[in-house]
């Protein structure tokens, strides 16, 4: 296992990575960093943990929305990056609704002191 240093929201992390998968890990780190920075830069949430949870939800929701057709029509990494940037820039109304519902459920589970927003 190889050690890879990565930066997410200005903080360094030392990550374990299987040999030969460094590029994929760095791409994943970049996606997480972009998602977290976008939430932080919106200015509504300051706590790093809450930003991380929301970014994880956004990325998980995005992955669920991708059709299985990607197996037959594999896009390039550049196309994926472009699609991802557009998705982050302009969430659809249905995505916003689902995320709002998820946040409400998490707020309910966390209680008043742990509300995400």
C-alpha positions as CSV (number, residue, x, y, z in Angstrom):
1,X,0.0,0.0,0.0
2,X,1.3,3.4,-1.0
3,X,1.0,6.6,1.0
4,X,-0.4,9.6,-0.8
5,X,-0.5,13.1,0.6
6,X,-3.6,15.1,-0.3
7,X,-5.1,18.5,0.5
8,X,-8.8,19.0,1.2
9,X,-10.0,22.4,2.1
10,X,-6.4,23.4,2.9
11,X,-5.8,20.5,5.3
12,X,-3.3,17.8,4.6
13,X,-4.1,14.1,4.8
14,X,-1.9,11.1,4.4
15,X,-4.0,8.5,2.7
16,X,-3.3,4.8,2.0
17,X,-3.7,3.9,-1.7
18,X,-3.3,0.6,-3.5
19,X,-0.4,0.6,-6.0
20,X,-1.4,1.9,-9.4
21,X,-4.5,3.7,-8.2
22,X,-3.0,7.0,-7.3
23,X,-4.6,8.9,-10.2
24,X,-8.1,7.7,-9.2
25,X,-7.5,8.6,-5.6
26,X,-6.2,12.1,-6.6
27,X,-9.4,12.5,-8.8
28,X,-11.6,11.5,-5.8
29,X,-9.7,13.9,-3.5
30,X,-10.2,16.7,-6.1
31,X,-14.0,16.0,-6.3
32,X,-14.3,16.0,-2.5
33,X,-12.2,19.2,-2.2
34,X,-14.3,21.0,-4.8
35,X,-17.6,19.9,-3.2
36,X,-16.4,20.9,0.3
37,X,-15.0,24.3,-0.9
38,X,-18.2,25.1,-2.7
39,X,-20.3,24.5,0.4
40,X,-17.8,26.5,2.6
41,X,-17.7,29.3,0.1
42,X,-21.5,29.6,0.1
43,X,-20.9,30.9,3.6
44,X,-23.8,29.3,5.4
45,X,-21.9,26.5,7.2
46,X,-18.6,26.9,9.0
47,X,-18.0,23.6,10.8
48,X,-15.7,21.3,8.8
49,X,-17.6,18.2,9.9
50,X,-20.9,19.5,8.7
51,X,-19.4,20.6,5.4
52,X,-17.9,17.1,5.0
53,X,-21.3,15.5,5.7
54,X,-23.1,17.7,3.1
55,X,-20.4,17.2,0.5
56,X,-20.6,13.4,1.1
57,X,-24.4,13.6,0.7
58,X,-24.1,15.6,-2.5
59,X,-21.5,13.2,-4.0
60,X,-23.5,10.1,-3.0
61,X,-26.7,11.6,-4.5
62,X,-24.8,12.4,-7.7
63,X,-23.5,8.8,-7.9
64,X,-27.0,7.4,-7.4
65,X,-28.4,9.5,-10.2
66,X,-25.9,8.2,-12.8
67,X,-27.7,5.7,-15.0
68,X,-26.3,2.2,-15.5
69,X,-26.0,3.1,-19.2
70,X,-22.5,4.4,-18.3
71,X,-21.3,0.8,-18.8
72,X,-22.1,0.9,-22.5
73,X,-21.2,4.5,-23.0
74,X,-18.0,5.2,-21.0
75,X,-17.2,8.9,-21.0
76,X,-13.7,10.3,-20.8
77,X,-12.3,11.7,-17.6
78,X,-12.5,15.1,-19.1
79,X,-16.2,14.7,-19.9
80,X,-16.7,13.4,-16.3
81,X,-15.0,16.5,-14.9
82,X,-17.0,18.8,-17.1
83,X,-20.3,17.1,-16.1
84,X,-19.4,17.2,-12.5
85,X,-18.6,20.9,-12.6
86,X,-22.0,21.6,-14.2
87,X,-23.7,19.4,-11.6
88,X,-22.1,21.3,-8.8
89,X,-22.8,24.7,-10.3
90,X,-26.5,24.1,-11.0
91,X,-28.3,21.5,-8.9
92,X,-31.7,20.5,-10.3
93,X,-34.9,21.2,-8.4
94,X,-35.3,17.5,-7.7
95,X,-31.7,17.3,-6.3
96,X,-32.4,20.3,-4.1
97,X,-35.6,18.7,-2.8
98,X,-33.9,15.4,-2.0
99,X,-31.0,17.1,-0.3
100,X,-33.3,19.3,1.8
101,X,-35.2,16.1,2.9
102,X,-31.9,14.4,3.7
103,X,-30.8,17.4,5.8
104,X,-34.1,17.5,7.6
105,X,-33.8,13.8,8.4
106,X,-30.2,14.2,9.6
107,X,-31.2,17.3,11.7
108,X,-34.0,15.3,13.3
109,X,-31.6,12.4,14.1
110,X,-28.9,14.8,15.4
111,X,-31.3,16.8,17.6
112,X,-31.3,20.6,18.1
113,X,-27.7,20.9,19.1
114,X,-26.4,19.1,16.0
115,X,-28.4,20.7,13.2
116,X,-26.6,20.8,9.9
117,X,-28.0,24.1,8.9
